[in-house]
Amino acid sequence: MRSFSVVSGSPAQTALIATALAERLRPGDIVLLSGNLAAGKTTFVKAVAEALGSTDPVTSPTFALAQFYATKESRILHVDTYRLADVEEYRDLGLEEYQEDAISLIEWGEKIAGEFPCHLAVSFVATDEADGRSLTFSATCDRWTGALADLHAAISKDTHGAHAGDRDIVD
């Protein structure tokens, strides 16, 4: 597994981090987001959607379970698995037919990680700062392990002081 962590001191810095990721996303990508309630997962998705040109309102799909947002070149499938009891309930949603042509951003994704052998995991943990978050990006598949160094460099450059170098890529 390869991973790196960055620290964001504000929602604006988190949006810059999300924008750096958005520039590297393509249809078929699966990004699993994990973290406690109010950790910044939906804020992150909103920033990804905006960076990809979506004008659709982005809200947490906790009760709807899944929402689509149109982008300039594709669409985003935004899923929240918080209320799902198990992976079978996820399968019952029938979303797999959309995932090949969409960028999938799945909140509480750790609950269904086994469904996606190739995914990027992003974990959100609150820091001691009021709006601070530590974001850890990790992957095990070729699609993402090869892209993590480039993503890390872009985040370090784009966030100007978001402490993106706190923990480097590790195997």
C-alpha positions, 0 to 999 in steps of 0.5 A: 500500500502506498499512502501520504497524509496532508493537513488542512487548516480550513475548508478552503484548504480542503477545497484546494486539496480536493481540486488537486484530486479532481484534476486527476479523476476520470470516469470509472474512478472510485474514491472511498471517503472515511471519517467521523460525522462532520469530518469534511467528506461532503465539503470535499465532494462539493469541491471536487464537483465544482472543480469538474465544472458541476453547477449542481447543488451538492449535499450529503446523500445520507437519506437519498443514499445516492445522487448524480452531479453533471460535470463538463465531461462526465458525471459524479456518482455521490453515495453515502453508505452511513445508513446501510447495514451491510454490503448486501444493501449496497449491492441492492442499490444497483449502482454498479451499472453507473460506475464505469461511466461516472466518477464515484465518490463514496462517503463511509466507503470503508463499509464497502471497500471490499467491493472495489479492488481498485480504489483511492481511499481518503481518510479524514481526521480532525486535528487540534485546530478548529477547522483542521483536518488530516487527510490520508490518501492511500491505494493498493492498485496500479491506477492510484499507486502510480498517481499518488506521488504526482497528487502529493506534489500537486497538493503541496504546490497548490495548498501553500502551507497546508502542511502537505509534506507532513508525511510522505509517500510510504509503501 
